[in-house]
């Protein structure tokens, strides 16, 4: 009797214990959610299904504002933000973001945006005005911006850097070899050049980038990516586990153990990053308020050492 070969579809990896998320829906969480809806604001916390939303909203009372609407012109294979044709610009949005930052009495505000390849300036004018509006209404609040590559047009980047945010964050997301599969309309080299130009334009403003792990990269490729970032004077690095948002997105190839994240963090610091946040649930804006303080301390210590060595 001939035996039939049965094809078994590969099952997705099961999430390990260390990726379990504790939900907290206290008054801080519900109040912040209500305020965002009342002011017609979007957050990347919600749109990208961030696993830390309950900790940040309910415990730390921090949020990452997403400007320029909630529709992205790119369709990256890791991201849950909806894609399509965006609506017109909302020039009142910068003031609403600034009002919310003041109302929340934030020490540190993170402002990101969907990619707007439909706009000649990539959204830089609205980005810059949002920074200025927050600065006017909350002069003691440090401001971090997380833009797309704005099409690689550096006049757009200059418009944003001239507004003088406290940190410029732009994510390479993954290693060189995986970039074409993971990111849409973005290149590894262009992101490195974007970070390099930002530092050249405003040398005193720290730059930051983030890498997701678990997409199939090797350790050697991760170390190469760290070296590439440091060669372009990036100060801060965040490393986090990629989590597949829907079945339509790229699958998880590997779940990194917390010990592996600690090893990668130690390596990153040894390579000269002023700060590295690494862990299974770390995202680009995770504990961003602590990162800006760590970067400032590092610059201060470096300045003191430089004076001593002179």
ABEGO torsion letter per residue (X at the ends): XBBBBBBBBBBBBBBBAAABBBBBBBAAAAAAAAAAAAAGBBBAAAAAGBAAAAAAAAAAGBBBBBBGEABBABBBAABABBBEBBBBBBAAAAAAAAAAAAAAGBABBBBBBBBBAABAAGGAAAAAAAAAAAAAABAABBBBBBBBAGGGBAAAAAAAAAAGBABBBBBAGBBAAAAAAABBGBBAAAAAAAAAAAAAABAABBBBBBBBBGAGBBAAAAAAAAAAAAAAGBABBBBBBBBBABAABBBBABBBBAAAAAAAAAAAAAAGBABBBBEAABBAABGAAAAAAAAAAAAAAAAAAAAAAX
